[in-house]
Amino acid sequence: MVKLLLTSGGVTNTSIRDALVDLLGKPIADSNALCIPTAEWGHSMCTPASAWQFVAGRSPSEITGLGWKSVGLLELTALPSIGEERWVPWVREVDVLLVDGGDATYLCHWMRLSGLAEFLPSLPETVWVGVSAGSMVMTPRIGDDFVSWSPPTGGDRTLGVVDFSIFPHLGHEQMPDNTLAQAERWAADLGGPAYAIDDQTAIKVNDGTIEVVSEGKWTQFPA
């Protein structure tokens, strides 16, 4: 399975950047990336402009503009129409997948429909850098509060690659509802292990080892 750097707001400080370089095993400038904006299309707060900003390296998440050797675009909604013989080599050839936020259930739906979710276990050296929903998609559940797009099967379940859930953007000035008290209620409803993290925090997962990397605030909720 891919190595995971699960962030709330992207690579926002030196500690998170160092964790990324450690997972890559080489400098960012020597690494090739594909960016995935798909989650944006499922969320009511996202727009064509915000998707372009992410792809162009001009969004606040700061992951596509870090100085990669190369950055390409992988739009998951297009993959079923072109076939695996086209897109699988693109994914195999890069070092990192940069996955934007938006709606995690929408992203999960297209990861499964495209075949990317099934393909990820064959990429043990690839790094997955998620922002917000791009991180939450790897968890078992995201909670009803974070579902903007309802999947055909309903519910709030996602891929379950990790066994904990993530409440992102803790204490964000533009998201007044993302308080610690709200995170506590959210975690209690889920009933499983979870983390609330702010935009200066990331969760690094490598070979089963979980490490919180932070220059900000975070809270762990036990099951």
C-alpha positions as a Markdown table, in Angstrom:
| # | Residue | x | y | z |
|---|---|---|---|---|
| 1 | Met | 0.0 | 0.0 | 0.0 |
| 2 | Val | 1.1 | 3.6 | -0.6 |
| 3 | Lys | 2.8 | 5.6 | 2.1 |
| 4 | Leu | 0.4 | 8.2 | 3.5 |
| 5 | Leu | 0.8 | 11.9 | 4.5 |
| 6 | Leu | -2.6 | 12.9 | 5.6 |
| 7 | Thr | -2.9 | 16.6 | 6.1 |
| 8 | Ser | -5.6 | 19.1 | 6.8 |
| 9 | Gly | -4.3 | 22.1 | 4.9 |
| 10 | Gly | -1.3 | 20.7 | 2.9 |
| 11 | Val | 2.4 | 21.1 | 3.5 |
| 12 | Thr | 2.1 | 24.2 | 5.6 |
| 13 | Asn | 5.3 | 24.1 | 7.7 |
| 14 | Thr | 8.8 | 22.7 | 7.9 |
| 15 | Ser | 7.9 | 19.7 | 10.0 |
| 16 | Ile | 5.3 | 18.5 | 7.5 |
| 17 | Arg | 7.7 | 19.2 | 4.6 |
| 18 | Asp | 10.4 | 17.1 | 6.3 |
| 19 | Ala | 8.0 | 14.3 | 6.8 |
| 20 | Leu | 7.1 | 14.4 | 3.1 |
| 21 | Val | 10.8 | 14.2 | 2.1 |
| 22 | Asp | 11.3 | 11.3 | 4.5 |
| 23 | Leu | 8.5 | 9.4 | 2.9 |
| 24 | Leu | 9.8 | 10.1 | -0.6 |
| 25 | Gly | 13.3 | 9.1 | 0.3 |
| 26 | Lys | 14.7 | 11.9 | -1.9 |
| 27 | Pro | 14.4 | 15.6 | -2.4 |
| 28 | Ile | 11.1 | 17.1 | -3.7 |
| 29 | Ala | 13.0 | 18.6 | -6.7 |
| 30 | Asp | 13.9 | 15.0 | -7.8 |
| 31 | Ser | 10.4 | 13.6 | -7.4 |
| 32 | Asn | 7.6 | 13.4 | -10.0 |
| 33 | Ala | 4.0 | 14.0 | -9.1 |
| 34 | Leu | 0.4 | 13.6 | -10.3 |
| 35 | Cys | -2.2 | 15.8 | -8.8 |
| 36 | Ile | -5.8 | 14.7 | -8.4 |
| 37 | Pro | -8.5 | 17.5 | -8.1 |
| 38 | Thr | -11.5 | 15.1 | -8.3 |
| 39 | Ala | -12.9 | 15.7 | -4.8 |
| 40 | Glu | -13.5 | 19.3 | -5.7 |
| 41 | Trp | -16.4 | 18.5 | -8.0 |
| 42 | Gly | -18.4 | 16.9 | -5.2 |
| 43 | His | -18.4 | 19.8 | -2.7 |
| 44 | Ser | -20.7 | 22.8 | -2.8 |
| 45 | Met | -17.9 | 25.2 | -1.6 |
| 46 | Cys | -15.5 | 24.3 | -4.5 |
| 47 | Thr | -15.6 | 25.9 | -7.9 |
| 48 | Pro | -13.8 | 25.6 | -11.2 |
| 49 | Ala | -11.5 | 28.4 | -10.0 |
| 50 | Ser | -10.5 | 26.6 | -6.9 |
| 51 | Ala | -9.8 | 23.4 | -8.8 |
| 52 | Trp | -7.6 | 25.4 | -11.2 |
| 53 | Gln | -5.8 | 27.1 | -8.3 |
| 54 | Phe | -4.9 | 23.6 | -6.9 |
| 55 | Val | -3.6 | 22.3 | -10.2 |
| 56 | Ala | -1.7 | 25.5 | -10.9 |
| 57 | Gly | 0.0 | 25.5 | -7.4 |
| 58 | Arg | -1.9 | 28.7 | -6.4 |
| 59 | Ser | -4.2 | 27.3 | -3.7 |
| 60 | Pro | -3.6 | 27.7 | 0.1 |
| 61 | Ser | -3.0 | 24.0 | 0.4 |
| 62 | Glu | 0.5 | 24.4 | -1.1 |
| 63 | Ile | 1.2 | 20.9 | -2.4 |
| 64 | Thr | 1.4 | 21.2 | -6.2 |
| 65 | Gly | 3.7 | 24.2 | -6.0 |
| 66 | Leu | 6.4 | 22.8 | -3.8 |
| 67 | Gly | 9.0 | 22.6 | -6.6 |
| 68 | Trp | 8.5 | 19.1 | -8.0 |
| 69 | Lys | 10.6 | 17.8 | -10.8 |
| 70 | Ser | 7.3 | 17.4 | -12.7 |
| 71 | Val | 3.6 | 17.7 | -12.0 |
| 72 | Gly | 0.9 | 16.1 | -14.1 |
| 73 | Leu | -2.9 | 16.0 | -13.8 |
| 74 | Leu | -4.9 | 12.8 | -13.1 |
| 75 | Glu | -8.7 | 13.4 | -13.3 |
| 76 | Leu | -10.4 | 10.2 | -11.9 |
| 77 | Thr | -13.7 | 10.8 | -13.6 |
| 78 | Ala | -12.0 | 10.4 | -17.0 |
| 79 | Leu | -10.2 | 7.1 | -16.2 |
| 80 | Pro | -13.1 | 4.7 | -16.8 |
| 81 | Ser | -13.4 | 6.0 | -20.4 |
| 82 | Ile | -9.7 | 5.6 | -21.4 |
| 83 | Gly | -8.9 | 2.2 | -19.9 |
| 84 | Glu | -6.2 | 1.0 | -17.5 |
| 85 | Glu | -3.6 | 0.5 | -20.3 |
| 86 | Arg | -3.5 | 4.3 | -20.5 |
| 87 | Trp | -3.5 | 5.5 | -16.9 |
| 88 | Val | -1.8 | 2.7 | -15.0 |
| 89 | Pro | 1.7 | 3.5 | -16.5 |
| 90 | Trp | 1.2 | 7.1 | -15.6 |
| 91 | Val | 0.6 | 6.2 | -11.9 |
| 92 | Arg | 3.4 | 3.7 | -11.8 |
| 93 | Glu | 5.9 | 6.2 | -13.1 |
| 94 | Val | 5.5 | 8.9 | -10.4 |
| 95 | Asp | 6.7 | 9.2 | -6.9 |
| 96 | Val | 3.8 | 10.9 | -5.3 |
| 97 | Leu | 0.0 | 11.4 | -5.7 |
| 98 | Leu | -1.2 | 14.9 | -4.6 |
| 99 | Val | -4.9 | 14.7 | -3.7 |
| 100 | Asp | -7.0 | 17.8 | -3.1 |
| 101 | Gly | -9.9 | 18.3 | -0.7 |
| 102 | Gly | -13.6 | 18.7 | -1.5 |
| 103 | Asp | -16.0 | 15.8 | -0.8 |
| 104 | Ala | -14.5 | 12.6 | 0.5 |
| 105 | Thr | -17.4 | 10.4 | -0.5 |
| 106 | Tyr | -17.3 | 11.7 | -4.0 |
| 107 | Leu | -13.6 | 11.1 | -4.2 |
| 108 | Cys | -14.1 | 7.6 | -2.8 |
| 109 | His | -16.8 | 6.8 | -5.4 |
| 110 | Trp | -14.5 | 7.7 | -8.3 |
| 111 | Met | -11.5 | 6.0 | -6.8 |
| 112 | Arg | -13.4 | 2.8 | -6.8 |
| 113 | Leu | -15.1 | 3.3 | -10.1 |
| 114 | Ser | -11.9 | 4.3 | -11.9 |
| 115 | Gly | -10.0 | 1.3 | -10.4 |
| 116 | Leu | -7.4 | 3.5 | -8.6 |
| 117 | Ala | -8.5 | 2.2 | -5.1 |
| 118 | Glu | -8.0 | -1.4 | -6.2 |
| 119 | Phe | -4.6 | -0.5 | -7.7 |
| 120 | Leu | -3.1 | 1.3 | -4.7 |
| 121 | Pro | -1.9 | -1.8 | -2.9 |
| 122 | Ser | 0.5 | -2.5 | -5.7 |
| 123 | Leu | 2.3 | 0.8 | -5.1 |
| 124 | Pro | 4.3 | 0.3 | -1.8 |
| 125 | Glu | 6.9 | 3.0 | -2.6 |
| 126 | Thr | 4.4 | 5.7 | -3.8 |
| 127 | Val | 3.5 | 8.5 | -1.4 |
| 128 | Trp | -0.1 | 9.7 | -1.1 |
| 129 | Val | -0.4 | 13.3 | 0.1 |
| 130 | Gly | -3.9 | 14.2 | 1.0 |
| 131 | Val | -5.5 | 17.6 | 1.8 |
| 132 | Ser | -8.7 | 17.5 | 3.9 |
| 133 | Ala | -11.0 | 15.2 | 1.9 |
| 134 | Gly | -7.9 | 13.8 | 0.1 |
| 135 | Ser | -6.9 | 12.5 | 3.6 |
| 136 | Met | -10.3 | 11.6 | 4.9 |
| 137 | Val | -10.9 | 9.3 | 2.0 |
| 138 | Met | -8.4 | 6.9 | 3.4 |
| 139 | Thr | -10.4 | 6.5 | 6.7 |
| 140 | Pro | -13.3 | 4.1 | 7.5 |
| 141 | Arg | -15.9 | 6.9 | 8.0 |
| 142 | Ile | -16.0 | 10.7 | 7.7 |
| 143 | Gly | -19.2 | 11.4 | 9.7 |
| 144 | Asp | -22.5 | 12.8 | 8.3 |
| 145 | Asp | -21.4 | 16.4 | 8.9 |
| 146 | Phe | -18.7 | 16.1 | 6.2 |
| 147 | Val | -20.9 | 14.5 | 3.5 |
| 148 | Ser | -21.7 | 17.1 | 0.8 |
| 149 | Trp | -22.3 | 14.6 | -2.0 |
| 150 | Ser | -24.4 | 11.5 | -1.3 |
| 151 | Pro | -23.1 | 8.3 | -2.9 |
| 152 | Pro | -25.5 | 6.0 | -4.6 |
| 153 | Thr | -25.3 | 3.6 | -1.7 |
| 154 | Gly | -25.7 | 6.4 | 0.9 |
| 155 | Gly | -23.8 | 6.7 | 4.1 |
| 156 | Asp | -20.5 | 8.2 | 5.0 |
| 157 | Arg | -18.1 | 5.3 | 4.5 |
| 158 | Thr | -14.8 | 5.7 | 2.7 |
| 159 | Leu | -11.9 | 3.4 | 1.8 |
| 160 | Gly | -10.8 | 2.3 | 5.3 |
| 161 | Val | -7.1 | 2.1 | 4.4 |
| 162 | Val | -6.4 | 3.3 | 7.9 |
| 163 | Asp | -8.4 | 2.4 | 11.0 |
| 164 | Phe | -9.0 | 6.0 | 12.3 |
| 165 | Ser | -11.1 | 8.9 | 11.1 |
| 166 | Ile | -10.0 | 12.6 | 10.6 |
| 167 | Phe | -11.7 | 15.8 | 11.6 |
| 168 | Pro | -9.8 | 18.5 | 9.6 |
| 169 | His | -9.4 | 22.2 | 9.8 |
| 170 | Leu | -9.7 | 22.3 | 13.6 |
| 171 | Gly | -10.0 | 25.9 | 14.8 |
| 172 | His | -9.9 | 27.3 | 11.3 |
| 173 | Glu | -10.8 | 31.0 | 11.2 |
| 174 | Gln | -13.0 | 30.6 | 8.2 |
| 175 | Met | -14.8 | 27.5 | 9.5 |
| 176 | Pro | -16.4 | 28.6 | 12.8 |
| 177 | Asp | -18.1 | 25.3 | 13.3 |
| 178 | Asn | -14.8 | 23.4 | 13.4 |
| 179 | Thr | -14.4 | 23.7 | 17.2 |
| 180 | Leu | -12.9 | 21.1 | 19.5 |
| 181 | Ala | -16.4 | 20.7 | 21.1 |
| 182 | Gln | -17.8 | 19.9 | 17.7 |
| 183 | Ala | -15.0 | 17.4 | 17.0 |
| 184 | Glu | -15.7 | 15.7 | 20.3 |
| 185 | Arg | -19.4 | 15.2 | 19.3 |
| 186 | Trp | -18.4 | 14.0 | 15.8 |
| 187 | Ala | -16.0 | 11.5 | 17.3 |
| 188 | Ala | -18.5 | 10.2 | 19.7 |
| 189 | Asp | -21.0 | 9.6 | 16.9 |
| 190 | Leu | -18.4 | 7.6 | 14.9 |
| 191 | Gly | -17.5 | 5.3 | 17.8 |
| 192 | Gly | -14.1 | 4.5 | 16.4 |
| 193 | Pro | -10.6 | 6.0 | 16.9 |
| 194 | Ala | -10.2 | 9.5 | 15.4 |
| 195 | Tyr | -8.0 | 12.6 | 15.3 |
| 196 | Ala | -8.9 | 16.2 | 15.1 |
| 197 | Ile | -6.1 | 18.2 | 13.3 |
| 198 | Asp | -5.6 | 21.8 | 12.4 |
| 199 | Asp | -3.9 | 23.0 | 9.2 |
| 200 | Gln | -0.5 | 22.9 | 10.8 |
| 201 | Thr | -0.8 | 19.2 | 11.5 |
| 202 | Ala | -0.4 | 16.0 | 9.4 |
| 203 | Ile | -0.6 | 12.3 | 10.1 |
| 204 | Lys | 2.2 | 10.2 | 8.6 |
| 205 | Val | 1.5 | 6.5 | 8.0 |
| 206 | Asn | 4.4 | 4.3 | 6.8 |
| 207 | Asp | 4.5 | 0.5 | 7.0 |
| 208 | Gly | 1.8 | 0.4 | 9.7 |
| 209 | Thr | 3.5 | 3.1 | 11.9 |
| 210 | Ile | 1.4 | 6.2 | 12.7 |
| 211 | Glu | 3.1 | 9.5 | 13.6 |
| 212 | Val | 1.4 | 12.8 | 14.2 |
| 213 | Val | 3.6 | 15.7 | 12.7 |
| 214 | Ser | 2.5 | 19.1 | 14.0 |
| 215 | Glu | 3.5 | 22.6 | 14.6 |
| 216 | Gly | -0.1 | 23.4 | 15.6 |
| 217 | Lys | -3.0 | 21.8 | 17.5 |
| 218 | Trp | -4.4 | 18.3 | 17.4 |
| 219 | Thr | -6.4 | 15.9 | 19.6 |
| 220 | Gln | -6.7 | 12.1 | 19.5 |
| 221 | Phe | -10.0 | 10.5 | 20.4 |
| 222 | Pro | -9.9 | 6.8 | 21.4 |
| 223 | Ala | -12.4 | 4.3 | 20.2 |
